[in-house]
Amino acid sequence: MDVARDNYYVILYDHDGRKQLSISEYPSSEFETAMRQCAEAESKHWGTRIEAVLLGAASEDALRLTHPNYFREGYPPIDDYLQPLRDYYFVAD
């Protein structure tokens, strides 16, 4: 039985701009290259709100289903949803 191998994707996402900056696809045979590219991007953007993430998926369409937040421009950051909860549960004295 043939088992499909995942591809790997390196995504750069700007949390302040709320948009994907880039996506690079690597075949499963190039996992080490994908990991190195992600680490280099993470180092380059350390201390910023630009996230470098390495994900595996059968296809980009599958990735869009499992990680839609990296593909929707203008999507409100999670902090927008959490702030009302923080305000409610962590009231300053």
C-alpha positions, -999 to +999 in steps of 0.1 A: +000+000+000+013+034-009+011+061+018+012+097+006+039+117+023+032+152+035+047+183+021+061+209+044+052+246+043+071+275+059+046+304+064+055+339+075+026+357+091+024+393+102+002+395+133+002+433+133-007+435+096-030+405+100-018+389+067+004+362+053+037+375+040+048+343+023+044+306+020+071+282+007+064+245-001+089+217+004+085+180-005+089+155+023+124+147+012+135+183+019+123+184+056+157+195+068+158+224+043+123+235+053+133+233+090+164+254+083+144+280+064+119+283+092+146+287+118+164+314+097+131+333+093+124+330+130+158+344+138+155+372+114+121+383+128+128+375+165+112+401+188+087+412+161+051+401+156+060+382+125+056+345+130+076+318+111+058+285+113+067+251+098+037+229+091+032+195+074+001+188+052-009+167+022-016+198+002-020+236+006-057+231+005-055+208+035-034+233+053-060+260+046-086+238+062-065+230+093-049+264+098-072+290+083-058+318+105-027+319+083-047+325+051-074+351+061-062+386+056-076+411+081-087+383+105-088+397+140-059+386+162-067+363+191-060+391+215-092+409+203-112+379+215-094+374+247-094+410+260-130+410+271-123+378+291-093+393+307-113+424+316-140+403+331-119+378+351-088+399+359-103+432+372-077+454+388-082+463+424 
